[in-house]
Amino acid sequence: MSEIITYSYRQSSSLHHTAQTPQLLLSAYSEVEKSQLSCFFQGVIRESYMLSRCLLVLSNVVKSSFNLSPFQLALLKDPIVTAGNQQLRFEGFSHCAGVYARVDVMPGALDGVFPASGTVNVDFNQPMLNALAAVGRNDALLLSVGEKEIAVQTSPAENIIERKVPLPVKWIKGLTSVQLLLAAAGEVHTFNKMQALQLFQSIPNGQPKADYYLVTRGNKPLFSPVNTSKGICIGGIHRLKLLEPLLPLADQLRVFADPDMQATTWQLYFGQVRFSLSLSRECWRGFSGEGAALESLLADIPDSLLAAMDKYSYANQAFNTTLLAVTENMSFKQADSLTGRMAAMGLLGYDPDARHYFYRRLPYKPSRILQLNPRMKEAEQLLAEDKVMLLSTADEKIEARVAGSQVWHTVVIDQGKARCTCTWFAKHQGERGACKHILAVKKKSDSRF
């Protein structure tokens, strides 16, 4: 996609060292934020040293890539921050969309006000990061997300900073797909600081091409190229080195794994600050290629319901699917479908530690997000051209034929498991989401309800 997105910051983010308390000003931008208030949070960070280190590692994730060219690496993508419900969440992706990082700043680490709530891009420039690295263990830090109310600009137009970069398609697709994988993940290990440090010492040097596994031998966890019955698969294990600067500071490490081994999440705890790093199963593909969000976009959810949720939901507020079903008098399947669709549209994130979704709206136009799934668009085109024929829909089994460019493809959905005779399905066996033929059949048969 060649569309260009323009990030418009009124000024660069900066860290000012004053006679009293240093102040970190994060300049913000959003395509969709309707609030007239320009400041989303202003106050004191109680755990400023930990937060500064976490933000530096987050910037390393955002600047890193494990499969892109040096030219593509030069196209920086800024992280986003969600402010509201007395907490802050910073999120970012590597350029290749195979590494997702988030910094959660809990209410106990903040002492300030939230003049507005929402999700915005924030400018992470190198001079600001250099200053952030100088924050000491005993330093207090004032943080302002967005412009300070007391800021005075004599000529605002001259201070507008515009950076035109290619729309981060993989970045946005990854942000929507990773939430669904996080929701399916379960906690598999908990390590203290010493165990975590010893574990990371077993990461091999270089960039090994073979898969590694997190295994336990003699009650000692380690990374090994040889799997065991309870081993956790980690593709591109060298990516975990991004966490090494934070390990000596962490109180605890928890590991979460997707049941299908398509992703792992590594969460570090620093008092009231948490840092999580999620890795896709394979470096070259990233979260944007998983197709996890496609099934969630099948159901036709009323726009009025989505609009209502967007209007009344509060940033960082927990989103309870069961409660939604009860209060809105809908089936649990419908509630699950709505939850998946909201996540796929960027309206929900997921907190694996708290085991619930949280509301946040990506700072991009919904039209951008919904256009990022070519397989779904192709499935809808098949339906529009009447190329889907349902042969049988009985006893939870669906058989159909779908017209291809030269041949007809057979689709069978039995007990919720789908297969297709197309080359896409033969190659991926459903591991990267459904093919366009299965999506079209499911949508036509309305088999999700």
C-alpha positions as CSV (number, residue, x, y, z in Angstrom):
1,M,0.0,0.0,0.0
2,S,1.5,3.3,-1.1
3,E,-0.8,5.6,0.9
4,I,1.1,8.3,2.9
5,I,0.3,9.2,6.5
6,T,1.4,12.5,7.9
7,Y,2.3,12.7,11.6
8,S,1.8,16.4,12.7
9,Y,3.5,17.3,15.9
10,R,3.3,20.8,17.1
11,Q,6.7,20.4,18.6
12,S,9.3,17.7,19.2
13,S,9.2,15.6,22.3
14,S,11.8,16.7,24.8
15,L,13.1,16.2,28.3
16,H,13.8,19.5,30.1
17,H,16.2,19.6,33.1
18,T,15.0,22.4,35.4
19,A,16.2,23.6,38.8
20,Q,13.5,21.4,40.4
21,T,12.2,18.3,38.6
22,P,13.0,17.2,35.1
23,Q,10.0,17.3,32.8
24,L,9.4,14.9,29.9
25,L,7.1,16.3,27.3
26,L,5.7,13.8,24.7
27,S,4.3,15.5,21.7
28,A,1.2,13.7,20.5
29,Y,-0.8,13.2,17.3
30,S,-4.0,11.3,16.2
31,E,-6.0,11.1,13.1
32,V,-9.3,10.4,15.0
33,E,-9.0,12.1,18.4
34,K,-12.0,14.4,18.7
35,S,-11.1,15.9,22.1
36,Q,-10.3,19.6,22.1
37,L,-8.0,19.1,25.1
38,S,-4.4,18.9,23.9
39,C,-3.1,17.2,27.1
40,F,-3.8,13.6,28.0
41,F,-1.8,13.3,31.2
42,Q,0.3,15.7,33.3
43,G,1.9,14.7,36.6
44,V,4.7,13.1,38.5
45,I,6.0,9.6,37.7
46,R,6.9,7.9,41.0
47,E,9.0,5.2,39.4
48,S,10.7,7.4,36.9
49,Y,13.9,5.4,36.6
50,M,12.1,2.2,35.8
51,L,9.8,4.0,33.3
52,S,12.7,5.7,31.5
53,R,14.5,2.4,31.1
54,C,11.3,0.7,29.8
55,L,10.7,3.5,27.3
56,L,14.3,3.2,26.0
57,V,13.8,-0.5,25.4
58,L,10.5,0.2,23.8
59,S,12.2,2.6,21.4
60,N,14.8,-0.1,20.6
61,V,11.9,-2.4,19.6
62,V,10.3,0.3,17.5
63,K,13.7,0.9,15.7
64,S,14.5,-2.7,15.2
65,S,13.8,-5.1,12.4
66,F,14.6,-8.8,11.8
67,N,13.8,-9.1,8.1
68,L,13.8,-5.6,6.5
69,S,16.4,-3.7,4.4
70,P,18.4,-0.7,5.7
71,F,16.3,1.5,3.6
72,Q,13.1,0.2,5.1
73,L,14.7,0.6,8.6
74,A,15.1,4.3,8.0
75,L,11.3,4.8,8.0
76,L,10.7,5.3,11.7
77,K,7.3,4.5,13.2
78,D,6.3,6.2,16.4
79,P,4.8,4.3,19.3
80,I,1.3,5.0,20.6
81,V,0.2,5.8,24.2
82,T,-3.3,5.2,25.7
83,A,-4.1,7.5,28.6
84,G,-7.2,7.0,30.8
85,N,-8.6,5.1,33.8
86,Q,-5.7,6.4,35.9
87,Q,-3.0,4.6,33.9
88,L,-0.8,4.8,30.8
89,R,0.0,2.2,28.2
90,F,2.8,2.6,25.6
91,E,2.7,0.2,22.6
92,G,5.0,-0.3,19.7
93,F,6.0,-2.7,17.0
94,S,9.3,-3.6,15.4
95,H,9.5,-2.6,11.7
96,C,9.0,-6.2,10.6
97,A,5.9,-6.5,12.9
98,G,7.3,-9.6,14.4
99,V,7.9,-8.1,17.9
100,Y,5.3,-6.3,19.9
101,A,6.2,-4.4,23.1
102,R,4.0,-2.6,25.7
103,V,4.8,-0.6,28.8
104,D,2.0,-0.5,31.4
105,V,2.2,2.3,33.9
106,M,-0.2,1.4,36.7
107,P,-2.1,3.9,38.9
108,G,0.3,3.4,41.8
109,A,3.2,4.8,39.7
110,L,1.3,8.0,38.7
111,D,0.4,11.2,40.6
112,G,-1.3,13.6,38.2
113,V,-4.4,14.4,36.2
114,F,-5.9,13.1,33.0
115,P,-7.5,16.1,31.3
116,A,-8.5,13.8,28.4
117,S,-8.5,10.1,27.6
118,G,-7.6,8.5,24.3
119,T,-4.9,6.9,22.2
120,V,-2.3,9.0,20.3
121,N,1.0,8.6,18.5
122,V,3.9,10.1,20.5
123,D,7.1,11.5,19.0
124,F,10.2,9.5,20.0
125,N,13.1,11.4,18.7
126,Q,16.8,10.7,19.5
127,P,17.6,13.8,21.5
128,M,14.7,13.1,23.8
129,L,15.8,9.5,24.2
130,N,19.4,10.6,25.0
131,A,18.1,12.8,27.7
132,L,15.9,10.1,29.0
133,A,18.9,7.8,29.4
134,A,20.4,10.4,31.9
135,V,17.5,10.0,34.4
136,G,19.0,8.7,37.6
137,R,17.6,6.2,40.1
138,N,16.6,8.9,42.6
139,D,15.3,11.4,40.1
140,A,11.7,12.5,40.0
141,L,10.1,13.1,36.6
142,L,7.2,15.2,35.5
143,L,5.5,13.7,32.5
144,S,3.2,15.5,30.0
145,V,1.5,13.5,27.2
146,G,0.5,16.1,24.7
147,E,1.0,19.8,25.0
148,K,1.1,21.5,28.4
149,E,-1.8,23.8,29.1
150,I,0.6,26.5,30.1
151,A,2.5,26.3,26.8
152,V,2.6,29.6,24.9
153,Q,3.4,29.7,21.2
154,T,3.7,33.0,19.4
155,S,3.5,31.5,16.0
156,P,1.9,27.9,16.1
157,A,2.0,27.4,12.3
158,E,5.8,27.8,12.3
159,N,6.2,25.1,15.0
160,I,4.2,22.4,13.2
161,I,6.4,19.4,12.6
162,E,5.2,17.1,9.8
163,R,6.8,13.8,9.0
164,K,5.4,12.0,6.0
165,V,6.0,8.3,6.1
166,P,4.5,5.3,4.3
167,L,1.4,4.1,6.2
168,P,2.8,1.3,8.5
169,V,0.5,-1.4,7.1
170,K,2.2,-4.3,8.8
171,W,2.4,-2.3,12.0
172,I,-1.3,-1.6,12.2
173,K,-2.3,-5.2,11.1
174,G,0.0,-6.5,13.8
175,L,-1.6,-4.3,16.5
176,T,-5.0,-5.8,15.7
177,S,-3.9,-9.4,15.3
178,V,-1.6,-9.7,18.3
179,Q,-4.5,-8.9,20.7
180,L,-6.4,-12.0,19.7
181,L,-3.3,-14.2,20.1
182,L,-2.7,-12.7,23.5
183,A,-6.3,-13.5,24.5
184,A,-5.7,-17.1,23.7
185,A,-2.4,-17.4,25.5
186,G,-1.9,-18.8,28.9
187,E,0.7,-18.4,31.6
188,V,3.2,-21.3,31.4
189,H,6.2,-20.1,33.6
190,T,7.0,-17.7,36.4
191,F,10.7,-16.9,37.2
192,N,12.3,-14.7,39.8
193,K,15.2,-12.4,38.9
194,M,18.0,-14.9,39.3
195,Q,16.2,-17.6,37.3
196,A,15.5,-15.1,34.5
197,L,19.1,-14.0,34.3
198,Q,20.3,-17.6,34.2
199,L,17.7,-18.5,31.6
200,F,18.8,-15.7,29.3
201,Q,22.4,-16.7,29.5
202,S,21.4,-19.8,27.5
203,I,20.4,-17.7,24.5
204,P,22.8,-18.7,21.7
205,N,25.1,-16.2,20.1
206,G,24.3,-14.8,16.6
207,Q,21.0,-15.3,14.8
208,P,20.2,-19.1,14.8
209,K,17.9,-20.1,12.1
210,A,16.6,-23.2,13.8
211,D,13.7,-23.0,16.4
212,Y,14.6,-23.1,20.1
213,Y,12.5,-24.3,23.0
214,L,12.0,-23.2,26.5
215,V,12.4,-26.4,28.5
216,T,13.1,-27.5,32.1
217,R,15.8,-30.0,32.9
218,G,16.4,-30.9,36.5
219,N,14.2,-28.0,37.7
220,K,16.4,-25.6,35.7
221,P,14.9,-23.7,32.8
222,L,16.9,-23.2,29.7
223,F,16.7,-22.6,26.0
224,S,17.5,-25.6,23.9
225,P,17.3,-26.6,20.2
226,V,15.9,-30.0,21.4
227,N,12.3,-30.0,22.3
228,T,10.6,-31.9,25.2
229,S,7.0,-32.9,25.8
230,K,6.3,-29.6,27.6
231,G,8.7,-27.4,25.6
232,I,7.6,-23.9,24.4
233,C,8.6,-23.1,20.9
234,I,10.4,-19.8,20.2
235,G,11.1,-18.8,16.7
236,G,13.9,-16.2,16.2
237,I,15.1,-16.5,19.8
238,H,17.7,-13.8,19.2
239,R,14.9,-11.3,19.4
240,L,14.6,-11.9,23.2
241,K,17.9,-10.1,23.6
242,L,15.9,-6.9,23.4
243,L,14.9,-7.6,27.0
244,E,18.5,-8.0,28.4
245,P,18.9,-4.3,29.6
246,L,15.8,-4.7,31.8
247,L,16.5,-8.1,33.3
248,P,18.7,-6.9,36.2
249,L,16.0,-4.4,37.2
250,A,13.0,-6.7,37.1
251,D,11.4,-8.4,40.1
252,Q,9.8,-11.2,38.1
253,L,9.4,-12.7,34.7
254,R,6.2,-14.4,33.5
255,V,5.9,-16.3,30.2
256,F,2.7,-16.7,28.3
257,A,2.3,-19.0,25.2
258,D,-0.3,-19.3,22.5
259,P,-1.8,-22.9,22.5
260,D,-0.8,-23.3,18.8
261,M,2.7,-22.0,19.5
262,Q,2.1,-19.1,17.1
263,A,3.3,-16.5,19.7
264,T,5.0,-16.1,23.1
265,T,4.8,-13.2,25.5
266,W,7.5,-12.3,28.1
267,Q,6.4,-9.9,30.8
268,L,8.7,-8.2,33.3
269,Y,7.5,-6.6,36.5
270,F,9.0,-3.5,38.1
271,G,6.8,-2.5,41.0
272,Q,4.0,-0.5,39.4
273,V,5.5,-0.6,35.9
274,R,5.3,-3.7,33.6
275,F,7.1,-4.4,30.3
276,S,5.9,-7.1,27.9
277,L,7.5,-8.4,24.8
278,S,5.5,-10.6,22.4
279,L,7.3,-12.6,19.6
280,S,5.6,-14.0,16.5
281,R,6.3,-17.6,15.6
282,E,8.5,-16.8,12.7
283,C,10.7,-13.7,12.1
284,W,9.9,-13.3,8.4
285,R,6.2,-13.3,8.8
286,G,5.4,-11.3,11.8
287,F,2.0,-10.8,13.5
288,S,0.6,-9.0,10.4
289,G,0.7,-12.3,8.5
290,E,-1.1,-14.5,11.0
291,G,-4.6,-13.8,9.8
292,A,-5.9,-14.1,13.3
293,A,-8.3,-11.2,12.9
294,L,-9.9,-12.4,9.7
295,E,-12.5,-14.7,11.3
296,S,-13.5,-11.9,13.6
297,L,-14.4,-9.6,10.7
298,L,-16.9,-12.1,9.2
299,A,-19.9,-11.2,11.3
300,D,-22.0,-8.2,10.4
301,I,-22.0,-6.2,13.7
302,P,-24.5,-3.3,13.6
303,D,-22.6,0.0,13.2
304,S,-24.9,1.5,15.8
305,L,-23.6,-1.0,18.5
306,L,-20.0,-0.3,17.5
307,A,-20.6,3.4,17.7
308,A,-22.2,3.1,21.1
309,M,-19.3,1.1,22.4
310,D,-16.9,3.7,21.0
311,K,-18.9,6.6,22.6
312,Y,-19.3,5.2,26.1
313,S,-16.2,3.2,26.6
314,Y,-13.3,4.8,28.5
315,A,-9.7,4.5,27.6
316,N,-8.0,1.6,29.4
317,Q,-11.3,0.5,30.9
318,A,-11.7,-3.3,31.2
319,F,-13.9,-4.8,28.6
320,N,-15.9,-7.8,29.8
321,T,-17.4,-10.0,27.1
322,T,-19.6,-11.9,29.5
323,L,-21.0,-8.8,31.0
324,L,-21.6,-7.4,27.5
325,A,-23.7,-10.4,26.6
326,V,-25.8,-10.1,29.7
327,T,-26.4,-6.3,29.6
328,E,-27.1,-6.2,25.9
329,N,-29.2,-9.4,25.9
330,M,-27.1,-11.1,23.2
331,S,-25.8,-14.6,22.9
332,F,-22.3,-15.4,24.1
333,K,-21.3,-16.2,20.5
334,Q,-22.5,-12.8,19.4
335,A,-20.6,-11.2,22.3
336,D,-17.4,-13.1,21.4
337,S,-17.9,-12.1,17.7
338,L,-18.3,-8.4,18.7
339,T,-15.2,-8.6,20.9
340,G,-13.1,-10.1,18.1
341,R,-14.3,-7.6,15.6
342,M,-13.6,-4.7,18.0
343,A,-10.1,-6.1,18.6
344,A,-9.6,-6.5,14.8
345,M,-10.7,-2.8,14.3
346,G,-8.1,-1.6,16.9
347,L,-10.7,-0.8,19.5
348,L,-9.4,-3.3,22.1
349,G,-6.1,-4.3,23.5
350,Y,-5.5,-7.3,25.7
351,D,-3.8,-7.6,29.1
352,P,-2.6,-11.2,29.6
353,D,-1.7,-10.5,33.2
354,A,-5.2,-9.2,34.2
355,R,-6.8,-11.7,31.7
356,H,-9.1,-9.1,30.1
357,Y,-9.4,-6.7,27.1
358,F,-9.0,-3.0,27.6
359,Y,-10.6,-0.3,25.5
360,R,-8.3,1.7,23.3
361,R,-8.9,3.2,19.8
362,L,-5.9,3.3,17.5
363,P,-5.1,6.8,16.3
364,Y,-5.8,5.9,12.7
365,K,-9.0,6.2,10.6
366,P,-11.1,3.1,10.8
367,S,-11.1,3.0,7.0
368,R,-7.4,2.5,7.0
369,I,-7.7,-0.5,9.4
370,L,-10.6,-2.2,7.6
371,Q,-8.8,-2.0,4.2
372,L,-5.8,-4.0,5.5
373,N,-7.2,-7.4,5.0
374,P,-7.0,-8.4,1.3
375,R,-8.3,-11.9,1.9
376,M,-11.5,-10.5,3.4
377,K,-11.9,-8.1,0.5
378,E,-11.4,-11.0,-2.0
379,A,-14.0,-13.1,-0.1
380,E,-16.5,-10.4,-0.3
381,Q,-15.8,-10.0,-4.0
382,L,-16.5,-13.7,-4.5
383,L,-19.9,-13.3,-2.8
384,A,-20.7,-10.2,-4.8
385,E,-19.9,-12.1,-8.0
386,D,-22.1,-15.0,-6.9
387,K,-19.2,-17.5,-7.1
388,V,-20.1,-19.4,-3.9
389,M,-22.4,-22.4,-4.2
390,L,-23.6,-24.1,-1.0
391,L,-24.1,-27.8,-1.6
392,S,-25.0,-29.0,1.9
393,T,-25.6,-27.3,5.3
394,A,-26.8,-30.0,7.7
395,D,-25.6,-31.6,11.0
396,E,-22.9,-29.0,11.6
397,K,-21.3,-29.9,8.3
398,I,-21.1,-27.5,5.3
399,E,-20.0,-28.4,1.8
400,A,-19.6,-25.8,-0.9
401,R,-17.9,-25.0,-4.2
402,V,-16.2,-21.7,-4.9
403,A,-15.2,-20.6,-8.4
404,G,-11.5,-19.9,-8.9
405,S,-9.8,-18.3,-11.9
406,Q,-9.7,-21.7,-13.8
407,V,-11.1,-24.3,-11.5
408,W,-13.7,-24.8,-8.8
409,H,-12.5,-25.2,-5.2
410,T,-14.2,-27.5,-2.7
411,V,-14.7,-26.2,0.8
412,V,-15.8,-28.5,3.7
413,I,-16.5,-27.2,7.2
414,D,-17.1,-30.0,9.7
415,Q,-17.5,-29.5,13.4
416,G,-16.0,-26.0,13.1
417,K,-12.9,-27.3,11.3
418,A,-12.5,-26.0,7.7
419,R,-10.5,-27.3,4.7
420,C,-10.2,-26.2,1.1
421,T,-8.7,-27.6,-2.0
422,C,-6.9,-24.4,-3.0
423,T,-3.1,-24.0,-3.0
424,W,-3.2,-21.5,-0.1
425,F,-4.8,-24.0,2.3
426,A,-2.5,-26.8,1.0
427,K,0.5,-24.6,1.9
428,H,-0.5,-23.2,5.2
429,Q,-3.1,-25.7,6.5
430,G,-5.0,-22.9,8.3
431,E,-2.0,-21.7,10.4
432,R,-2.2,-18.2,8.9
433,G,-5.9,-17.9,9.0
434,A,-8.6,-19.0,6.6
435,C,-8.3,-18.7,2.8
436,K,-10.6,-16.4,0.9
437,H,-12.8,-19.4,-0.2
438,I,-13.4,-20.5,3.4
439,L,-14.1,-17.0,4.5
440,A,-16.6,-16.5,1.7
441,V,-18.4,-19.8,2.5
442,K,-18.5,-19.0,6.2
443,K,-19.9,-15.6,5.6
444,K,-22.6,-16.9,3.2
445,S,-23.7,-19.8,5.4
446,D,-23.6,-17.6,8.5
447,S,-22.0,-20.6,10.2
448,R,-20.5,-18.5,13.1
449,F,-23.9,-18.3,14.8
